Amino acid sequence: MVTAVPPRLRVGIIGSGRVGAVLGAALRRVGHQVTGVSARTDLSRVRAEALLPGVPIRPMPEVAADCDLLLLTVSDDALASVTADVATVVHPGQYVAHTAGRFGIGVLDPVTLSAAIPLALHPAMTFTGTSLDLTRLEDCPFAVTAAPEALPVAEALVIEMGGDPIVVSEESRLIYHAALAHGANHLVTLVAQTRELLGLAGVSDPARLVGPLLRAALDNALREGDAALTGPVARGDTGTLTEHLDDLGEVAPDIAVTYRALARSTAQRAHDAGTLSDEQRDRLLAVLDAEGGDRT
């Protein structure tokens, strides 16, 4: 029976990459004892020594066996294999938590068979692997998945690290993670392409020019959703759209593909939000099809 997190936990960390070392440091600063970390690369060792000074670097089985809370901060693809490896050394009542956004607690079934208590704690933040991340953990949302009786433990750990626990069900973890990847990763691609185009336009400092616009657009989108849409597609301006596609096709054909795909989605969302009429949407889509877009 799970009760509550003990006042102090002995914490082991498998995977002292950007996430593991930072979360270990966050737990350590509120009084938990980090008993050991595993590190496969020289960079991981340097990171562990910088953020967790004095903590021994130990073989994975020793780290897993000698703790009350085992943090698995390995890559998504490696998680199942590492979980299977440590299943033989974890002990009943031990907390085993992973930080992979893609998975809930099902991936930890091998340790659950040993009566360990599985937790999924995914910080919705990009990490540098430096002490700067400790400040960024303050109020950082964590997607938390756990059995009902273990949920208070998971939430308490997140709060102790300075984060904000948000419960995500087991069956929703994959779509949750896809949402974050779509937003954060593709935003980087979009901004990089925008800067590239401004460079082609002769702008010497693209970030300075576009930074205020993009920050305002993000803020408006977070507050208003589709109602924040502006620009030629949202206005049904087929003439401007045609010229954009023509020019992009010549100077940056790879970016033209992204522009076209996003324009199609924007046209449909603007229509669904009531900004565009059926006729306006269909004219926009006809331009996109005529320019080589997908025909559906």
C-alpha positions as CSV (number, residue, x, y, z in Angstrom):
1,M,0.0,0.0,0.0
2,V,1.4,3.3,-1.1
3,T,1.2,6.0,1.6
4,A,3.3,9.1,1.1
5,V,6.8,10.2,0.0
6,P,9.2,9.8,3.0
7,P,10.7,13.0,4.3
8,R,14.0,12.1,2.6
9,L,14.7,9.6,-0.2
10,R,17.8,8.0,-1.4
11,V,17.9,8.7,-5.1
12,G,19.6,6.8,-7.9
13,I,19.9,8.1,-11.4
14,I,20.4,5.9,-14.5
15,G,21.3,8.2,-17.4
16,S,23.1,11.4,-16.3
17,G,22.3,13.3,-19.5
18,R,20.8,16.7,-19.6
19,V,17.6,15.7,-17.8
20,G,18.9,13.3,-15.2
21,A,21.7,15.4,-13.7
22,V,19.4,18.4,-13.5
23,L,16.5,16.6,-11.8
24,G,19.0,14.9,-9.4
25,A,20.3,18.4,-8.5
26,A,16.8,19.6,-8.0
27,L,16.0,16.8,-5.6
28,R,19.3,17.1,-3.8
29,R,18.8,20.8,-3.1
30,V,15.6,20.0,-1.1
31,G,17.3,17.4,1.0
32,H,17.1,14.1,-0.9
33,Q,20.3,12.1,-1.0
34,V,21.6,11.1,-4.5
35,T,23.4,7.8,-3.8
36,G,24.8,7.2,-7.3
37,V,24.5,7.9,-11.0
38,S,25.4,5.9,-14.1
39,A,27.2,7.6,-17.0
40,R,28.2,6.1,-20.3
41,T,30.0,9.0,-21.9
42,D,32.7,11.5,-20.9
43,L,30.2,14.3,-21.4
44,S,27.7,12.6,-19.0
45,R,30.5,12.2,-16.4
46,V,31.4,15.9,-16.7
47,R,27.8,16.9,-16.3
48,A,27.3,14.6,-13.3
49,E,30.4,16.0,-11.6
50,A,29.3,19.6,-12.3
51,L,25.7,19.3,-11.1
52,L,26.1,16.5,-8.6
53,P,29.5,17.0,-7.0
54,G,30.6,14.2,-4.7
55,V,28.0,11.7,-6.0
56,P,29.7,8.5,-7.1
57,I,29.4,7.2,-10.7
58,R,28.5,3.6,-10.3
59,P,27.5,0.6,-12.5
60,M,23.9,0.6,-13.4
61,P,22.9,-2.5,-11.2
62,E,24.4,-0.9,-8.2
63,V,22.7,2.4,-8.8
64,A,19.3,0.6,-9.2
65,A,19.7,-1.5,-6.1
66,D,20.9,1.1,-3.7
67,C,18.1,3.7,-3.6
68,D,14.5,4.4,-2.6
69,L,13.7,6.3,-5.8
70,L,15.3,5.2,-9.1
71,L,15.1,7.8,-11.9
72,L,15.4,6.4,-15.4
73,T,16.4,9.4,-17.5
74,V,17.4,7.5,-20.7
75,S,16.2,8.0,-24.2
76,D,12.7,6.8,-25.2
77,D,14.1,4.1,-27.4
78,A,16.3,2.8,-24.6
79,L,13.8,2.9,-21.8
80,A,12.2,-0.6,-22.2
81,S,15.6,-2.3,-22.4
82,V,17.0,-0.4,-19.3
83,T,13.8,-1.2,-17.4
84,A,14.2,-4.9,-18.2
85,D,17.9,-4.7,-17.1
86,V,17.1,-3.3,-13.7
87,A,14.0,-5.4,-13.0
88,T,16.1,-8.1,-11.3
89,V,17.7,-5.7,-8.8
90,V,14.9,-3.4,-7.7
91,H,13.1,-4.2,-4.5
92,P,9.5,-4.1,-3.2
93,G,8.2,-0.6,-2.3
94,Q,11.0,1.1,-4.3
95,Y,9.8,4.0,-6.6
96,V,10.9,3.7,-10.2
97,A,10.2,6.8,-12.3
98,H,11.0,7.6,-15.9
99,T,11.0,11.0,-17.7
100,A,10.0,9.9,-21.2
101,G,7.1,11.9,-22.6
102,R,6.0,9.1,-24.9
103,F,5.3,6.5,-22.2
104,G,3.1,6.1,-19.2
105,I,3.7,3.5,-16.6
106,G,3.1,0.5,-18.7
107,V,6.7,0.5,-20.0
108,L,7.7,-0.1,-16.4
109,D,5.8,-3.4,-16.1
110,P,9.0,-5.4,-15.5
111,V,9.9,-3.5,-12.3
112,T,6.2,-3.6,-11.2
113,L,6.5,-7.4,-11.3
114,S,9.2,-7.0,-8.6
115,A,6.7,-5.0,-6.5
116,A,8.4,-1.6,-7.3
117,I,6.1,1.3,-7.7
118,P,6.1,2.9,-11.2
119,L,5.8,6.6,-11.9
120,A,6.0,8.6,-15.2
121,L,7.2,12.2,-14.7
122,H,7.9,14.2,-17.9
123,P,9.0,17.8,-17.7
124,A,7.6,19.8,-20.5
125,M,10.8,21.8,-21.0
126,T,13.9,21.7,-23.1
127,F,17.1,21.1,-21.1
128,T,20.6,22.5,-21.5
129,G,22.1,20.2,-18.9
130,T,23.4,23.1,-16.8
131,S,22.5,24.8,-13.6
132,L,20.4,27.3,-15.6
133,D,17.8,24.6,-15.9
134,L,17.3,24.6,-12.1
135,T,15.8,28.0,-12.3
136,R,13.7,27.0,-15.4
137,L,12.2,24.2,-13.4
138,E,10.3,26.6,-11.3
139,D,6.6,26.2,-12.2
140,C,7.6,23.9,-15.2
141,P,4.7,21.7,-16.1
142,F,5.3,17.9,-15.6
143,A,3.0,15.3,-17.2
144,V,2.4,12.9,-14.4
145,T,1.1,9.3,-14.8
146,A,0.7,6.9,-11.9
147,A,-1.7,4.4,-10.3
148,P,-4.3,6.3,-8.2
149,E,-2.6,5.3,-4.9
150,A,0.8,6.4,-6.2
151,L,-0.3,9.7,-7.7
152,P,0.2,11.8,-4.6
153,V,3.8,10.6,-4.5
154,A,4.4,11.6,-8.1
155,E,2.8,15.0,-7.6
156,A,4.8,15.6,-4.4
157,L,8.1,14.8,-6.1
158,V,7.3,17.2,-9.0
159,I,6.4,20.0,-6.5
160,E,9.6,19.4,-4.6
161,M,11.6,19.9,-7.8
162,G,9.7,23.2,-8.3
163,G,7.4,21.9,-11.0
164,D,3.7,21.9,-11.6
165,P,2.2,18.4,-11.9
166,I,-0.4,17.9,-14.6
167,V,-2.1,14.5,-14.7
168,V,-2.1,12.7,-18.1
169,S,-3.8,9.4,-18.4
170,E,-1.9,6.3,-19.5
171,E,-3.8,6.0,-22.8
172,S,-3.2,9.7,-23.6
173,R,0.6,9.8,-23.2
174,L,1.4,9.3,-26.9
175,I,-0.9,12.1,-28.2
176,Y,0.3,14.3,-25.4
177,H,3.9,13.8,-26.5
178,A,3.1,14.2,-30.2
179,A,1.5,17.5,-29.3
180,L,4.6,18.8,-27.6
181,A,6.9,17.5,-30.4
182,H,4.7,19.1,-33.0
183,G,4.6,22.5,-31.2
184,A,8.1,22.8,-29.9
185,N,10.2,21.0,-32.5
186,H,8.3,22.3,-35.6
187,L,8.3,25.8,-34.2
188,V,12.1,25.7,-34.2
189,T,12.0,24.6,-37.9
190,L,9.5,27.3,-38.7
191,V,11.6,30.1,-37.1
192,A,14.8,28.8,-38.7
193,Q,13.1,28.9,-42.1
194,T,11.8,32.4,-41.5
195,R,15.3,33.6,-40.6
196,E,16.7,31.9,-43.7
197,L,14.2,33.7,-45.9
198,L,14.9,37.0,-44.3
199,G,18.6,36.4,-44.9
200,L,17.8,35.8,-48.6
201,A,16.0,39.1,-48.6
202,G,19.1,40.8,-47.5
203,V,18.2,41.4,-43.8
204,S,21.4,41.5,-41.8
205,D,19.8,40.6,-38.5
206,P,16.7,38.4,-39.1
207,A,16.1,37.7,-35.4
208,R,15.9,41.3,-34.5
209,L,13.4,42.0,-37.3
210,V,11.1,39.0,-36.7
211,G,11.5,38.5,-33.0
212,P,8.8,40.9,-31.8
213,L,6.3,39.7,-34.5
214,L,6.8,36.0,-33.6
215,R,6.6,36.6,-29.8
216,A,3.3,38.6,-30.3
217,A,2.0,35.9,-32.6
218,L,2.8,33.1,-30.0
219,D,1.2,35.1,-27.2
220,N,-1.9,35.8,-29.3
221,A,-2.2,32.1,-30.3
222,L,-1.9,30.9,-26.7
223,R,-4.6,33.4,-25.6
224,E,-7.0,33.3,-28.6
225,G,-6.3,30.1,-30.5
226,D,-7.5,30.2,-34.2
227,A,-9.0,33.6,-33.6
228,A,-5.4,34.9,-33.7
229,L,-4.9,34.0,-37.3
230,T,-3.8,36.9,-39.6
231,G,-2.2,37.2,-43.0
232,P,-3.1,36.5,-46.6
233,V,-4.5,33.0,-46.0
234,A,-6.7,34.2,-43.2
235,R,-7.9,37.0,-45.4
236,G,-8.5,34.8,-48.4
237,D,-5.9,36.7,-50.5
238,T,-5.3,34.3,-53.3
239,G,-3.2,36.8,-55.3
240,T,-0.6,37.2,-52.5
241,L,-0.6,33.5,-51.9
242,T,0.1,32.7,-55.5
243,E,3.0,35.2,-55.7
244,H,4.5,33.9,-52.4
245,L,4.5,30.3,-53.8
246,D,5.9,31.4,-57.1
247,D,8.8,33.2,-55.5
248,L,9.5,30.6,-52.8
249,G,9.5,27.9,-55.5
250,E,12.4,29.7,-57.1
251,V,14.5,30.8,-54.1
252,A,13.8,28.2,-51.5
253,P,11.8,25.2,-52.8
254,D,12.2,23.2,-49.6
255,I,10.7,26.0,-47.6
256,A,7.9,26.3,-50.2
257,V,6.9,22.8,-49.2
258,T,6.5,23.8,-45.6
259,Y,4.7,27.0,-46.5
260,R,2.2,25.2,-48.7
261,A,1.4,22.5,-46.1
262,L,0.9,25.1,-43.4
263,A,-1.2,27.3,-45.7
264,R,-3.5,24.4,-46.4
265,S,-4.0,23.7,-42.7
266,T,-4.4,27.5,-42.0
267,A,-7.1,27.8,-44.7
268,Q,-9.1,24.9,-43.3
269,R,-8.8,26.1,-39.7
270,A,-9.7,29.6,-40.7
271,H,-12.8,28.2,-42.4
272,D,-13.7,26.0,-39.4
273,A,-13.4,29.1,-37.2
274,G,-15.7,31.1,-39.4
275,T,-13.1,33.5,-40.7
276,L,-13.3,32.2,-44.3
277,S,-16.4,31.3,-46.3
278,D,-16.6,28.1,-48.2
279,E,-15.8,29.9,-51.5
280,Q,-12.8,31.7,-50.0
281,R,-11.4,28.4,-48.6
282,D,-12.0,26.5,-51.9
283,R,-10.2,29.3,-53.9
284,L,-7.2,29.1,-51.6
285,L,-7.0,25.3,-51.8
286,A,-7.3,25.5,-55.6
287,V,-4.3,27.8,-55.7
288,L,-2.4,25.4,-53.5
289,D,-3.4,22.4,-55.6
290,A,-2.5,24.2,-58.8
291,E,1.0,25.0,-57.4
292,G,1.7,21.3,-56.8
293,G,0.2,20.8,-53.4
294,D,-1.5,17.6,-52.3
295,R,-4.7,16.8,-54.1
296,T,-7.3,15.3,-51.8
